[in-house]
């Protein structure tokens, strides 16, 4: 897992999007085997956030399914650990990258994170209507 994050970091520094995407795929392969245990999921939060951050900075949206898989797992982890602010931030990143047709679950997660923080969900609802 650390090798995937390291590869993503190097790809990001070099500006080679495909390296970051491939690292994200490697990370998902690891995550898919570790996501069943809550203890394992806790260890996945930081690596997933880092790789999603690199993909966002590069504006890499060529693999929306990968973005959605990683973000959904991240949302589950953030929710379990009560990291609502981080969850909302990742939701915002994914809304910038994912096509409109794939954003529904991200909006739902964002609304949940906002609600848990006591924020006004009406702002998010108006954003959904605009989108």
BAFI-3210 file (N, C-alpha, C; in Angstrom, 3 decimals, decimal comma, padded with zeros to 6 digits):
// residues 131
n [1|2|3|4|5|6|7|8|9|10|11|12|13|14|15|16|17|18|19|20|21|22|23|24|25|26|27|28|29|30|31|32|33|34|35|36|37|38|39|40|41|42|43|44|45|46|47|48|49|50|51|52|53|54|55|56|57|58|59|60|61|62|63|64|65|66|67|68|69|70|71|72|73|74|75|76|77|78|79|80|81|82|83|84|85|86|87|88|89|90|91|92|93|94|95|96|97|98|99|100|101|102|103|104|105|106|107|108|109|110|111|112|113|114|115|116|117|118|119|120|121|122|123|124|125|126|127|128|129|130|131]
n.u [000,830|001,917|003,750|002,169|001,147|003,530|004,310|002,251|002,800|005,289|004,578|002,859|004,629|006,177|004,311|003,007|000,241|-000,771|000,800|-000,056|-002,712|-002,399|-001,197|-003,314|-005,048|-003,594|-003,677|-006,438|-006,685|-005,399|-007,004|-009,460|-009,170|-008,799|-010,917|-012,966|-012,621|-012,950|-010,740|-008,720|-009,733|-009,422|-006,712|-006,547|-007,470|-005,745|-003,908|-005,767|-006,900|-004,627|-003,943|-006,302|-006,186|-003,896|-004,849|-006,908|-005,489|-004,114|-006,206|-007,280|-009,458|-009,977|-010,588|-013,320|-014,743|-012,872|-012,282|-014,769|-015,049|-012,858|-013,499|-016,007|-015,323|-013,623|-015,494|-017,020|-015,126|-014,474|-016,937|-017,292|-015,224|-015,853|-014,910|-015,946|-015,527|-013,288|-014,365|-016,330|-014,658|-013,324|-015,532|-016,187|-013,927|-014,330|-016,687|-015,807|-014,383|-015,818|-018,154|-021,396|-023,400|-022,536|-022,507|-024,399|-024,246|-022,093|-023,022|-024,962|-023,357|-021,951|-024,034|-024,708|-022,321|-022,239|-024,553|-023,914|-021,998|-023,463|-024,034|-025,676|-027,792|-029,314|-027,853|-026,284|-028,288|-029,283|-027,054|-027,031|-029,332|-028,537|-026,526]
n.v [-001,185|001,250|001,505|002,020|004,541|005,956|005,677|007,110|009,648|010,185|010,111|012,292|014,408|014,381|014,987|013,072|011,739|009,122|007,456|008,107|007,336|004,564|003,900|004,464|002,442|000,223|000,720|000,432|-002,296|-003,354|-002,265|-003,491|-005,987|-005,527|-004,133|-005,264|-005,427|-003,364|-002,371|-002,642|-000,931|001,563|001,984|002,524|005,044|007,394|006,760|006,521|009,094|010,598|009,662|010,262|013,007|013,620|012,847|014,681|017,136|016,867|016,955|014,631|012,697|010,442|007,890|007,377|005,377|004,219|006,448|006,744|004,297|004,396|006,769|006,153|004,132|005,645|007,467|005,768|005,010|007,525|008,207|006,184|006,825|009,301|011,513|013,922|016,427|016,004|014,050|015,546|017,300|015,569|014,717|017,100|017,319|015,101|015,781|017,684|016,180|013,913|012,806|014,299|012,362|010,434|011,410|011,235|009,543|010,716|013,280|012,534|011,551|013,887|015,497|014,070|014,301|017,075|017,466|016,136|017,866|019,991|021,828|023,883|022,189|023,055|024,678|022,835|021,418|023,361|023,622|021,132|021,303|023,292|022,016]
n.w [000,000|000,796|-001,218|-003,436|-002,816|-002,744|-005,412|-006,623|-005,612|-006,788|-009,492|-009,499|-008,874|-011,161|-013,004|-014,497|-015,367|-015,867|-014,297|-011,741|-011,900|-012,351|-009,917|-008,245|-009,055|-008,192|-005,455|-005,035|-005,552|-003,332|-001,310|-001,827|-000,780|001,898|002,966|004,473|007,230|010,054|011,452|009,537|007,590|008,817|008,544|005,897|005,341|005,204|003,012|000,856|000,806|000,155|-002,440|-003,854|-003,585|-005,128|-007,645|-007,941|-007,948|-010,322|-011,993|-012,993|-014,585|-016,048|-015,267|-014,024|-012,650|-010,928|-009,321|-008,083|-006,699|-004,866|-003,505|-002,355|-000,552|001,052|002,111|003,710|005,618|006,736|007,834|009,762|011,518|012,346|010,939|009,684|008,484|006,848|005,210|003,880|002,491|000,720|-000,716|-002,022|-003,672|-005,343|-006,600|-008,333|-010,131|-011,067|-013,590|-014,096|-014,144|-012,407|-009,864|-007,836|-005,459|-004,243|-003,666|-001,806|000,263|000,882|001,854|004,166|005,661|005,978|007,478|009,877|010,799|011,473|009,560|007,079|005,113|003,040|001,379|000,011|-001,278|-003,016|-004,611|-005,814|-007,369|-009,126|-010,484]
ca.u [000,000|002,798|004,385|001,200|001,124|004,817|004,265|001,361|003,522|006,308|003,856|002,361|005,764|006,626|003,199|002,637|-001,061|-000,994|001,448|-000,927|-003,883|-001,983|-001,002|-004,664|-005,556|-002,887|-004,235|-007,759|-006,503|-005,097|-008,185|-010,548|-008,939|-008,705|-012,034|-013,970|-012,351|-012,919|-009,359|-007,990|-010,239|-008,824|-005,368|-006,667|-007,966|-004,716|-003,465|-006,814|-006,990|-003,456|-004,041|-007,395|-005,672|-003,024|-005,700|-007,625|-004,546|-003,800|-007,479|-007,312|-010,812|-010,115|-011,059|-014,323|-015,125|-011,854|-012,525|-015,976|-014,757|-011,995|-014,194|-017,045|-014,649|-013,174|-016,657|-017,371|-014,106|-014,638|-018,176|-017,034|-014,278|-016,402|-014,086|-016,949|-014,960|-012,450|-015,289|-016,922|-013,609|-013,127|-016,733|-016,032|-012,933|-014,920|-017,698|-015,075|-013,790|-016,747|-019,223|-022,665|-024,191|-021,986|-022,322|-025,484|-023,800|-021,176|-023,877|-025,582|-022,325|-021,680|-025,156|-024,567|-021,197|-022,646|-025,537|-023,208|-021,244|-024,411|-024,060|-026,939|-027,874|-030,022|-026,831|-025,926|-029,445|-029,331|-025,956|-027,463|-030,284|-027,791|-025,747]
ca.v [000,000|002,422|001,603|002,655|005,969|006,493|005,764|008,232|010,887|010,400|010,458|013,653|015,331|014,404|015,401|011,963|011,321|007,684|006,838|008,316|006,480|003,186|003,766|004,402|001,088|-000,671|000,968|-000,187|-003,745|-003,629|-001,910|-004,438|-007,147|-005,108|-003,292|-005,958|-005,243|-001,952|-002,047|-002,464|000,272|002,744|002,149|002,902|006,414|008,336|006,476|006,845|010,555|011,109|009,343|011,070|014,379|013,714|012,787|015,956|018,182|016,674|017,007|013,350|012,143|009,435|006,641|007,757|004,243|004,129|007,564|006,471|003,201|004,890|007,775|005,503|003,490|006,722|007,995|004,786|005,122|008,826|008,145|005,324|007,475|010,626|012,534|014,502|017,547|015,394|013,410|016,594|017,815|014,578|014,781|018,272|016,975|014,154|016,487|018,389|015,242|012,925|013,315|014,544|011,133|009,558|012,210|011,099|008,997|011,688|014,311|011,959|011,527|015,280|015,943|013,421|014,917|018,431|017,340|015,768|019,033|021,041|022,824|024,072|021,321|023,735|025,152|021,692|021,098|024,345|023,281|019,973|021,775|024,027|021,032]
ca.w [000,000|000,828|-002,544|-004,335|-002,477|-003,184|-006,875|-006,948|-005,294|-007,819|-010,716|-009,331|-008,978|-012,557|-013,852|-015,379|-014,858|-015,956|-013,139|-010,586|-012,110|-012,101|-008,470|-007,688|-009,314|-007,266|-004,133|-004,969|-005,448|-001,918|-000,520|-002,038|000,088|003,291|003,369|005,278|008,654|010,461|011,785|008,277|006,916|009,439|007,988|004,491|005,197|004,749|001,639|-000,118|000,731|-000,564|-003,870|-004,408|-003,651|-006,305|-008,836|-008,020|-008,342|-011,741|-012,720|-013,687|-014,518|-017,100|-014,661|-013,028|-011,810|-009,886|-008,405|-007,314|-005,767|-003,786|-002,695|-001,555|000,577|001,934|002,830|004,738|006,659|007,388|008,611|010,925|012,416|012,617|010,267|008,795|007,717|005,810|004,268|003,047|001,598|-000,347|-001,547|-002,889|-004,701|-006,297|-007,393|-009,385|-011,091|-011,620|-014,459|-013,390|-014,062|-011,366|-008,656|-006,865|-004,175|-003,643|-003,075|-000,608|001,301|001,266|002,682|005,467|006,374|006,358|008,548|011,108|011,249|011,807|008,482|006,382|003,946|001,964|000,432|-000,833|-002,131|-004,091|-005,514|-006,593|-008,370|-010,149|-011,251]
c.u [000,877|003,503|003,451|001,147|002,416|004,852|003,380|002,060|004,566|005,671|003,335|003,484|006,242|005,534|002,778|001,368|-001,235|-000,321|000,578|-002,165|-003,534|-001,753|-002,353|-005,291|-004,893|-003,443|-005,608|-007,644|-006,193|-006,347|-009,295|-010,398|-008,982|-009,956|-013,062|-013,817|-012,264|-011,494|-008,516|-008,435|-009,627|-007,447|-005,390|-007,012|-006,913|-004,233|-004,510|-006,909|-005,823|-003,580|-005,163|-006,960|-004,770|-003,853|-006,454|-006,699|-004,179|-005,040|-007,667|-008,684|-011,050|-010,641|-012,116|-014,760|-014,145|-012,047|-013,714|-015,737|-013,932|-012,731|-015,282|-016,450|-014,163|-014,340|-017,062|-016,405|-014,279|-015,868|-017,954|-016,167|-014,674|-015,502|-014,941|-016,393|-014,101|-013,317|-015,927|-015,900|-013,361|-014,341|-016,644|-015,025|-013,553|-015,990|-017,046|-014,595|-014,795|-017,756|-020,536|-023,473|-023,720|-021,887|-023,352|-024,998|-022,829|-021,971|-024,524|-024,586|-022,054|-022,786|-025,063|-023,458|-021,558|-023,615|-024,865|-022,382|-022,156|-024,485|-025,423|-026,968|-028,582|-029,046|-026,455|-027,057|-029,538|-028,202|-026,320|-028,396|-029,579|-027,015|-026,679]
c.v [001,253|002,610|002,290|004,158|006,637|006,659|006,929|009,564|011,199|010,771|011,879|014,668|015,473|014,881|014,328|011,321|009,806|006,946|006,966|007,436|005,020|002,931|003,686|003,028|000,073|-000,520|000,315|-001,704|-004,148|-003,394|-002,948|-005,677|-006,779|-004,407|-003,968|-005,713|-003,754|-001,506|-001,812|-001,195|001,533|003,027|002,625|004,377|007,361|008,015|006,825|008,358|011,135|010,871|010,141|012,534|014,584|013,719|014,099|017,067|018,085|016,777|015,747|012,705|011,048|008,097|006,947|006,603|004,062|005,234|007,281|005,354|003,682|005,884|007,141|004,785|004,552|007,274|007,056|004,897|006,426|008,820|007,332|006,023|008,908|011,744|013,223|015,620|017,010|014,722|014,414|017,141|016,853|014,562|015,965|018,001|016,086|014,814|017,274|017,439|014,326|013,561|013,410|013,269|010,197|010,256|011,967|010,618|009,942|012,810|013,799|011,940|012,944|015,803|015,343|014,042|016,329|018,395|017,035|016,928|020,190|022,136|022,834|023,228|021,988|024,293|024,025|021,338|022,087|024,087|022,092|020,418|022,533|023,091|020,226]
c.w [000,000|-000,515|-003,542|-004,082|-002,933|-004,702|-007,314|-006,700|-006,352|-009,150|-010,674|-009,513|-010,415|-013,506|-014,848|-014,821|-014,823|-014,791|-011,893|-010,697|-011,831|-010,615|-007,759|-007,894|-008,392|-005,850|-004,001|-004,856|-004,012|-001,070|-000,645|-001,165|001,573|003,813|004,271|006,775|008,994|010,800|010,546|007,567|007,505|008,864|006,542|004,297|004,619|003,329|000,578|-000,294|-000,060|-002,066|-004,522|-004,531|-004,860|-007,588|-009,031|-008,498|-009,821|-012,630|-013,574|-013,502|-015,557|-016,578|-013,593|-012,129|-010,651|-008,856|-007,503|-006,297|-004,579|-002,892|-001,835|-000,351|001,566|002,747|003,969|005,924|007,441|008,289|009,889|011,972|012,773|012,094|009,208|007,925|006,564|004,759|003,330|002,048|000,435|-001,271|-002,514|-004,010|-005,772|-007,159|-008,529|-010,477|-011,778|-012,571|-013,676|-013,186|-012,950|-010,010|-007,552|-005,494|-003,468|-002,989|-001,788|000,555|001,807|002,188|004,087|006,291|006,835|007,532|009,882|011,660|011,639|010,765|007,808|005,110|002,775|000,928|-000,519|-001,771|-003,284|-005,097|-006,394|-007,709|-009,496|-011,055|-012,093]
res [x|x|x|x|x|x|x|x|x|x|x|x|x|x|x|x|x|x|x|x|x|x|x|x|x|x|x|x|x|x|x|x|x|x|x|x|x|x|x|x|x|x|x|x|x|x|x|x|x|x|x|x|x|x|x|x|x|x|x|x|x|x|x|x|x|x|x|x|x|x|x|x|x|x|x|x|x|x|x|x|x|x|x|x|x|x|x|x|x|x|x|x|x|x|x|x|x|x|x|x|x|x|x|x|x|x|x|x|x|x|x|x|x|x|x|x|x|x|x|x|x|x|x|x|x|x|x|x|x|x|x]
***
